[in-house]
Amino acid sequence: MSSILPLSRRIPRIARRSTLPLSQRWSTSISQRPGSDRVRFPGAVNSKFTTEMSFINPQDMPSIPTYRVLDSDGVLVDKDRKPLGVSNEEILVWYKNMLTVSIMDIIMFEAQRQGRLSFYIVSAGEEGISIGSAAALTPDDVVFAQYRETGVFQQRGFTLKNFMSQLFANKNDNGYGRNMPVHYGCDYPRTHTISSTLATQIPHASGAAYALKLQSLQNPDTPRRIVACYFGEGAASEGDFHAGLNIASTRSCPVVFLCRNNGYAISTPTLEQYRGDGIASRGIGYGIDTIRVDGNDIFAVYEAMAAARALALSDGGKPVLIEAMSYRVSHHSTSDDSFAYRARVEVEDWKRRDNPIIRLRKYLENQGLWNEDLERSAREGIRAEILREFGAAEREKKPEIRMAFEGVYDEVTDEARGQMGELKRILETYPEEYDLRAFERGIEGL
C-alpha cells in the first residue's frame, strides 16, 4: 500500500526507522523552512548560513587532547578521580603479561639473528596498548589484529606453546605452518589470523561488525559483542582505512578501531605521513566517536577501550576510534635497521624517559605491590618458561606435507589433487634432494 503513496508521505515513515538523530537524517533535506538560517542539504548537516567568506585553517583549531590516568612516575594525575575499578590481582596479571611479551620479544629477536627463525616483529614500547585494550574485551568479541599485537594474544589466553608453535611452524601450529612468523590466529577467543598485507583487516573488521549487528537484530537474545580492529598510523595511509571507517560509519557497525600511533611507518616518520592532527581527526571527519589516549598509560588505554566498547554497543551499534599515542622503541622488524633513518639517542631517550612497563611498575611500587625481589623472580621465571617452550617447539615435527593443500576449500579440489600427485612424483624421483624426516608425514600422506 505504501508504494502508491506520494513521496512526501512515504519519506517520514522511512525516517522514523532510522537510529540517527533527526538533524542527520537525509529526509530532512526534502523541504526547508523559508527564511531558515541553516543549510538542510544532505551533505552538510545543520550548517549555518554566513555572509562572511572564510576558509577553515586546521592550525587555528584546538588540538585533540590526550587522555591519561597515570603520569610517567606512576602517580594518578587526578587525585579526586573515582577508583580504577580494577583489582590489584588483575593489575599484576597485566604487568606480568607485559613482562612476558617484552622478554619473549628479546629472545625471539635474537633467535632470528641466530638463523633459528626466519622473521620476527617486536612490540617494545607498545605493550600497554595491546594488553590494556584486550583486558577490556570479552572472549566472544572478535579481534582483527595487525602484527604488533602480541600482547592482545597474551592477554586473551594465547599460551607460550601457541606462540612458539606458530613461530616455528610446527605440527601444533593453528595455521598448520602455512603462514610466516608472528601471524597468529585462533578460533577462541575469536581472533582472525593476521595478514601481512597492510590495512586489509580494516574493511574486513567493518564487514564482520555489520554481520554481528545483523545477527543481533535477527536474534535479540544473543549476547552483544563488538569487533576490535588494530592497526598502526602507517596503515591509516592506505585506502582500506578510509573505506573501512566509512563503511562502519554509514552502516553504524559495532566496531572499535584502535590505531597505534608509534611515530614511524617502517622508515617514514609521522611528519612525512600526514599534516593533520594525527589519526583521531580523521575519525571526527567520518562522524565517528573518537578519543586520543596516552598509549604508555595502560589504565588510560583500558578505560578508553571499556568505554568505547559500551559506546559501540549503544544506539543499535556505532563505530568508535581510539588513537593510542606511543613510540616504537624497537626496529620495525628483524628485516629493518631503524638507526639508518633515526638517531640512536632519540630511541635511548624514549627508553629512559617513559614506557608502559616502567610506568606501571612505578605505580605498583608506589602501592606496595611490587619490589626488586619480585621483579627479579618474575623475570627469571618467565624467561625459563619461554626458553622451555622455545626448545620444545623447535624440536617438534612440521605438519604433514598434505596440509599445504588442505583448508582452502571444504574438500580438496581436483586441481589440488593433481598438484599433490605431481609433488609426490618429484619427491619419489629425487629422494636424495629432500629430507622429509622433519615432517609429521611425508609422501605417504599425499
C-alpha positions as CSV (number, residue, x, y, z in Angstrom):
1,M,0.0,0.0,0.0
2,S,2.8,2.4,0.9
3,S,4.3,2.0,-2.6
4,I,1.5,4.1,-4.2
5,L,1.7,6.9,-1.6
6,P,3.2,10.3,-2.7
7,L,6.9,10.5,-1.9
8,S,6.3,13.4,0.6
9,R,4.2,11.0,2.6
10,R,6.5,8.0,2.4
11,I,9.7,9.7,3.5
12,P,8.8,10.3,7.1
13,R,7.9,6.7,7.6
14,I,11.4,5.7,6.4
15,A,13.0,8.4,8.7
16,R,11.2,7.0,11.8
17,R,13.1,3.7,11.4
18,S,16.5,5.4,11.4
19,T,18.6,5.3,14.5
20,L,20.3,8.6,13.6
21,P,19.4,11.9,15.3
22,L,16.8,13.9,13.4
23,S,19.3,16.5,12.3
24,Q,21.3,13.8,10.5
25,R,18.5,12.1,8.6
26,W,18.6,12.6,4.9
27,S,14.9,13.0,4.8
28,T,15.2,16.4,6.4
29,S,16.6,17.8,3.2
30,I,13.4,17.3,1.3
31,S,11.9,20.5,2.5
32,Q,13.3,23.6,4.2
33,R,11.5,26.4,6.1
34,P,11.5,29.7,4.3
35,G,14.0,32.1,5.9
36,S,15.9,29.4,7.6
37,D,19.3,30.3,8.9
38,R,20.7,26.8,8.4
39,V,21.6,24.6,5.5
40,R,19.5,21.4,5.2
41,F,21.4,19.7,2.4
42,P,22.2,16.0,2.8
43,G,26.0,16.6,2.6
44,A,26.2,19.5,5.1
45,V,24.1,18.7,8.2
46,N,22.7,21.6,10.1
47,S,25.2,24.1,8.8
48,K,24.5,27.8,9.5
49,F,24.4,30.3,6.7
50,T,27.0,33.1,6.8
51,T,27.8,36.3,4.8
52,E,31.5,36.1,5.8
53,M,33.7,34.1,3.5
54,S,36.5,32.4,5.4
55,F,38.4,29.2,5.0
56,I,39.0,27.0,8.0
57,N,42.6,26.7,8.8
58,P,43.4,23.5,10.8
59,Q,46.1,25.2,12.7
60,D,43.6,27.6,14.1
61,M,41.6,24.7,15.6
62,P,42.4,23.4,19.1
63,S,44.4,20.1,19.1
64,I,42.7,17.0,20.2
65,P,43.6,16.3,23.9
66,T,45.2,13.1,25.1
67,Y,43.5,11.2,27.9
68,R,45.8,9.8,30.6
69,V,45.3,8.4,34.2
70,L,48.9,7.9,35.3
71,D,51.8,10.2,34.8
72,S,55.3,9.0,33.9
73,D,56.1,8.5,37.6
74,G,53.2,6.1,38.1
75,V,51.1,8.6,40.0
76,L,47.4,9.2,39.4
77,V,47.1,12.6,37.7
78,D,43.6,13.3,39.1
79,K,43.7,12.7,42.8
80,D,39.9,13.2,43.1
81,R,39.0,10.7,40.4
82,K,37.0,7.6,41.1
83,P,38.8,4.3,41.9
84,L,40.2,2.4,38.9
85,G,37.6,-0.3,39.2
86,V,40.3,-3.0,38.6
87,S,41.6,-5.3,41.4
88,N,45.3,-5.4,42.3
89,E,45.4,-9.0,41.3
90,E,44.2,-8.1,37.8
91,I,46.8,-5.3,37.5
92,L,49.5,-7.6,38.5
93,V,48.4,-10.0,35.7
94,W,48.6,-7.1,33.3
95,Y,52.1,-6.3,34.4
96,K,53.3,-9.9,34.2
97,N,51.8,-10.2,30.7
98,M,53.7,-7.1,29.6
99,L,56.9,-8.6,31.0
100,T,56.2,-11.9,29.2
101,V,55.8,-10.1,25.8
102,S,58.9,-8.0,26.4
103,I,61.1,-10.9,27.4
104,M,59.8,-13.1,24.6
105,D,60.5,-10.3,22.1
106,I,64.1,-10.2,23.1
107,I,64.6,-14.0,23.0
108,M,62.9,-14.4,19.6
109,F,64.7,-11.4,18.1
110,E,68.0,-13.0,19.0
111,A,66.8,-16.3,17.7
112,Q,66.1,-14.8,14.3
113,R,69.6,-13.3,14.3
114,Q,71.0,-16.8,15.0
115,G,69.2,-18.2,12.0
116,R,66.8,-20.3,14.1
117,L,63.8,-18.2,13.0
118,S,63.0,-16.6,9.6
119,F,61.3,-13.4,10.8
120,Y,60.1,-11.6,13.9
121,I,58.4,-8.3,14.9
122,V,58.7,-6.9,18.4
123,S,56.3,-4.6,20.2
124,A,58.7,-2.8,22.6
125,G,57.1,0.4,23.8
126,E,53.6,-0.6,22.9
127,E,52.9,-3.4,25.3
128,G,50.5,-1.3,27.3
129,I,48.3,-0.6,24.3
130,S,47.7,-4.2,23.4
131,I,47.3,-5.6,26.9
132,G,45.3,-2.7,28.3
133,S,42.8,-2.7,25.4
134,A,42.5,-6.5,25.3
135,A,41.7,-6.5,29.0
136,A,38.5,-4.6,28.3
137,L,37.3,-7.2,25.7
138,T,35.4,-10.4,26.2
139,P,36.5,-13.7,24.7
140,D,33.4,-13.5,22.3
141,D,34.4,-10.1,21.0
142,V,36.1,-10.5,17.5
143,V,39.6,-9.2,17.0
144,F,41.3,-8.2,13.8
145,A,44.9,-7.5,14.6
146,Q,47.9,-6.2,12.6
147,Y,51.3,-7.7,13.5
148,R,52.4,-5.8,16.7
149,E,49.5,-7.2,18.9
150,T,51.4,-9.9,20.7
151,G,50.0,-8.5,23.9
152,V,46.5,-8.9,22.7
153,F,47.0,-12.6,22.2
154,Q,48.9,-12.9,25.5
155,Q,46.1,-11.1,27.5
156,R,43.4,-13.2,25.8
157,G,45.0,-16.5,26.8
158,F,47.3,-17.5,23.9
159,T,49.8,-19.7,25.5
160,L,53.6,-19.8,25.1
161,K,53.2,-23.1,23.3
162,N,50.8,-21.4,20.9
163,F,53.2,-18.6,20.2
164,M,56.2,-20.9,19.7
165,S,54.3,-23.4,17.6
166,Q,53.3,-20.7,15.2
167,L,56.8,-19.1,15.1
168,F,58.4,-22.4,14.3
169,A,55.6,-23.6,12.1
170,N,55.4,-27.0,13.7
171,K,52.6,-29.5,13.7
172,N,50.9,-27.8,16.7
173,D,50.5,-24.5,14.9
174,N,46.9,-23.4,14.5
175,G,47.7,-22.4,10.9
176,Y,49.5,-25.7,10.1
177,G,52.7,-23.9,9.2
178,R,51.1,-22.0,6.2
179,N,51.9,-18.5,7.4
180,M,55.1,-16.6,8.2
181,P,56.1,-15.9,11.9
182,V,54.0,-13.6,14.1
183,H,50.9,-14.1,12.0
184,Y,48.9,-15.6,14.9
185,G,45.3,-16.5,15.0
186,C,42.8,-18.7,16.9
187,D,39.2,-19.8,16.9
188,Y,38.6,-18.8,20.5
189,P,38.9,-16.2,21.9
190,R,37.7,-15.1,18.5
191,T,40.8,-13.7,16.7
192,H,41.2,-13.7,13.0
193,T,44.6,-14.7,11.6
194,I,47.0,-11.8,11.0
195,S,47.7,-10.8,7.4
196,S,50.9,-9.3,6.1
197,T,49.1,-7.1,3.6
198,L,48.8,-3.7,5.3
199,A,45.3,-2.5,6.4
200,T,43.3,-5.2,4.7
201,Q,41.9,-6.1,8.2
202,I,40.1,-2.8,8.5
203,P,37.3,-3.2,5.9
204,H,37.1,-6.9,7.0
205,A,36.5,-5.7,10.6
206,S,33.7,-3.4,9.4
207,G,32.1,-6.2,7.5
208,A,32.3,-8.6,10.5
209,A,30.9,-5.9,12.7
210,Y,28.0,-5.4,10.3
211,A,27.4,-9.2,10.4
212,L,27.3,-9.1,14.2
213,K,24.8,-6.2,14.0
214,L,22.5,-8.2,11.7
215,Q,22.8,-11.3,14.0
216,S,21.7,-9.3,17.0
217,L,18.7,-7.8,15.1
218,Q,17.6,-11.3,14.0
219,N,18.1,-12.8,17.5
220,P,17.9,-10.1,20.2
221,D,18.6,-12.7,22.9
222,T,22.2,-13.4,21.7
223,P,25.0,-11.8,23.8
224,R,26.0,-8.4,22.4
225,R,29.6,-8.3,21.1
226,I,31.9,-6.0,19.2
227,V,34.8,-6.1,16.7
228,A,38.1,-4.7,17.8
229,C,40.4,-3.7,14.9
230,Y,44.1,-2.9,15.5
231,F,46.4,-1.1,13.1
232,G,49.3,1.4,13.0
233,E,49.2,5.0,11.8
234,G,51.1,3.9,8.7
235,A,48.1,1.6,7.8
236,A,45.9,4.7,8.1
237,S,47.5,6.0,4.9
238,E,46.1,3.1,3.0
239,G,42.8,3.3,1.1
240,D,41.4,0.4,3.1
241,F,41.5,2.6,6.2
242,H,39.2,5.2,4.7
243,A,36.9,2.6,3.1
244,G,36.6,0.6,6.4
245,L,35.8,3.6,8.5
246,N,33.3,5.0,6.0
247,I,31.5,1.6,5.8
248,A,31.4,1.3,9.6
249,S,30.1,4.9,10.0
250,T,27.4,4.8,7.3
251,R,26.2,1.3,8.4
252,S,26.5,2.0,12.2
253,C,28.7,-1.0,12.8
254,P,29.7,-2.0,16.4
255,V,33.4,-1.8,15.9
256,V,36.2,-0.2,17.8
257,F,39.2,0.9,15.7
258,L,42.4,1.2,17.7
259,C,45.3,3.0,16.0
260,R,48.7,2.6,17.5
261,N,50.4,5.8,16.5
262,N,54.0,5.0,17.4
263,G,55.7,7.6,15.3
264,Y,57.0,5.6,12.4
265,A,55.6,3.6,9.5
266,I,58.6,1.4,8.9
267,S,61.1,4.2,8.0
268,T,58.7,7.0,7.4
269,P,58.1,9.3,10.4
270,T,54.7,10.7,11.1
271,L,55.8,14.2,10.0
272,E,56.2,12.8,6.5
273,Q,53.0,10.7,6.6
274,Y,50.4,13.4,7.2
275,R,49.9,17.1,8.1
276,G,46.7,16.8,10.1
277,D,46.1,16.4,13.9
278,G,47.1,12.7,14.0
279,I,44.7,9.9,13.1
280,A,42.0,10.9,15.6
281,S,41.0,13.9,13.5
282,R,40.0,11.5,10.7
283,G,37.5,9.7,12.9
284,I,35.8,13.0,13.5
285,G,35.7,13.6,9.8
286,Y,33.9,10.3,9.3
287,G,31.3,11.1,12.0
288,I,32.8,8.6,14.4
289,D,33.1,9.0,18.2
290,T,36.8,9.5,18.8
291,I,39.3,9.7,21.6
292,R,43.1,10.0,21.9
293,V,44.8,8.3,24.8
294,D,48.3,8.1,26.2
295,G,49.5,4.7,24.9
296,N,52.1,4.4,27.6
297,D,49.4,4.5,30.3
298,I,47.8,1.1,30.5
299,F,45.0,2.4,32.7
300,A,44.0,5.1,30.2
301,V,44.0,2.5,27.4
302,Y,41.9,0.1,29.4
303,E,39.4,2.7,30.4
304,A,39.2,4.1,26.9
305,M,38.6,0.6,25.4
306,A,36.0,-0.3,28.1
307,A,34.1,3.0,27.4
308,A,34.5,2.6,23.6
309,R,33.1,-1.0,23.8
310,A,30.0,0.3,25.6
311,L,29.6,3.1,23.0
312,A,29.9,0.7,20.1
313,L,27.0,-1.3,21.5
314,S,24.8,1.7,22.1
315,D,22.1,3.1,19.8
316,G,21.9,-0.2,17.9
317,G,25.6,-0.1,17.1
318,K,28.2,2.5,16.2
319,P,31.9,2.7,15.4
320,V,34.5,4.3,17.7
321,L,38.1,5.3,17.0
322,I,40.9,5.2,19.6
323,E,44.2,6.8,18.8
324,A,46.8,5.5,21.2
325,M,50.0,7.6,21.2
326,S,53.3,5.8,21.8
327,Y,56.8,5.4,20.5
328,R,58.2,2.4,18.6
329,V,61.3,1.7,20.7
330,S,62.4,-1.2,18.5
331,H,63.2,-1.7,14.9
332,H,60.2,-2.2,12.7
333,S,61.1,-5.9,12.3
334,T,64.1,-8.1,12.1
335,S,64.4,-7.0,8.4
336,D,64.9,-3.4,9.5
337,D,67.7,-1.3,10.9
338,S,65.9,1.8,12.3
339,F,69.2,3.6,13.0
340,A,69.5,4.2,9.3
341,Y,66.7,6.7,9.5
342,R,66.6,7.9,13.1
343,A,69.2,8.8,15.7
344,R,70.1,6.2,18.3
345,V,70.0,8.9,21.0
346,E,66.3,9.5,20.2
347,V,65.5,5.9,20.9
348,E,67.5,5.8,24.1
349,D,65.9,8.9,25.3
350,W,62.4,7.3,25.0
351,K,63.6,4.2,26.7
352,R,64.8,6.2,29.7
353,R,62.0,8.8,29.7
354,D,58.9,6.7,29.5
355,N,57.5,3.3,28.6
356,P,54.4,1.4,29.7
357,I,56.2,-1.3,31.7
358,I,58.3,1.2,33.7
359,R,55.3,3.4,34.4
360,L,53.1,0.5,35.6
361,R,56.0,-0.8,37.7
362,K,56.3,2.5,39.4
363,Y,52.6,2.5,40.2
364,L,52.8,-1.0,41.7
365,E,55.8,0.0,43.8
366,N,54.1,3.2,44.9
367,Q,51.2,0.9,46.1
368,G,53.5,-1.5,47.9
369,L,52.5,-4.3,45.4
370,W,55.9,-4.8,43.8
371,N,59.6,-4.6,44.6
372,E,63.0,-5.5,43.2
373,D,62.9,-9.1,44.5
374,L,59.5,-9.8,42.9
375,E,60.8,-8.2,39.7
376,R,63.9,-10.5,39.6
377,S,61.9,-13.6,40.4
378,A,59.2,-12.9,37.8
379,R,61.7,-12.2,35.0
380,E,63.7,-15.3,35.8
381,G,60.6,-17.5,35.9
382,I,59.1,-16.0,32.7
383,R,62.4,-16.4,30.8
384,A,62.8,-20.0,31.9
385,E,59.3,-20.9,30.8
386,I,59.8,-19.2,27.4
387,L,63.0,-21.0,26.8
388,R,61.4,-24.3,27.8
389,E,58.6,-23.8,25.2
390,F,61.1,-22.5,22.7
391,G,63.2,-25.7,22.9
392,A,60.2,-28.0,22.7
393,A,58.7,-26.2,19.7
394,E,62.0,-26.1,17.8
395,R,62.3,-29.9,18.2
396,E,58.7,-30.6,17.2
397,K,58.0,-32.0,13.7
398,K,56.5,-29.9,11.0
399,P,52.9,-30.5,9.9
400,E,52.3,-33.3,7.4
401,I,53.0,-32.2,3.8
402,R,49.4,-32.8,2.8
403,M,48.4,-29.8,4.9
404,A,49.8,-27.5,2.3
405,F,46.9,-28.4,0.1
406,E,44.1,-28.6,2.6
407,G,42.0,-26.0,4.3
408,V,41.4,-23.7,1.3
409,Y,38.1,-25.3,0.3
410,D,35.8,-27.7,2.2
411,E,37.2,-30.5,0.1
412,V,40.5,-30.8,-1.9
413,T,39.8,-29.8,-5.5
414,D,40.7,-31.9,-8.5
415,E,43.3,-29.3,-9.4
416,A,44.9,-29.5,-6.0
417,R,44.9,-33.3,-6.2
418,G,46.8,-33.1,-9.4
419,Q,49.4,-30.9,-7.8
420,M,49.7,-33.3,-4.9
421,G,50.3,-36.1,-7.3
422,E,53.0,-34.1,-9.1
423,L,54.7,-33.3,-5.8
424,K,54.6,-36.9,-4.8
425,R,56.2,-37.9,-8.1
426,I,59.0,-35.4,-7.7
427,L,59.7,-36.5,-4.1
428,E,59.9,-40.1,-5.1
429,T,62.1,-39.4,-8.1
430,Y,64.6,-37.3,-6.2
431,P,64.6,-38.6,-2.6
432,E,68.2,-37.5,-2.0
433,E,67.2,-33.9,-2.6
434,Y,64.5,-33.6,0.0
435,D,64.8,-34.5,3.7
436,L,61.3,-35.4,4.9
437,R,62.3,-36.5,8.3
438,A,61.3,-33.2,9.8
439,F,57.6,-33.7,8.8
440,E,54.9,-35.5,10.7
441,R,54.0,-37.3,7.5
442,G,55.8,-37.2,4.2
443,I,55.0,-38.9,0.9
444,E,52.6,-41.4,2.4
445,G,50.2,-38.6,3.2
446,L,49.9,-37.4,-0.4
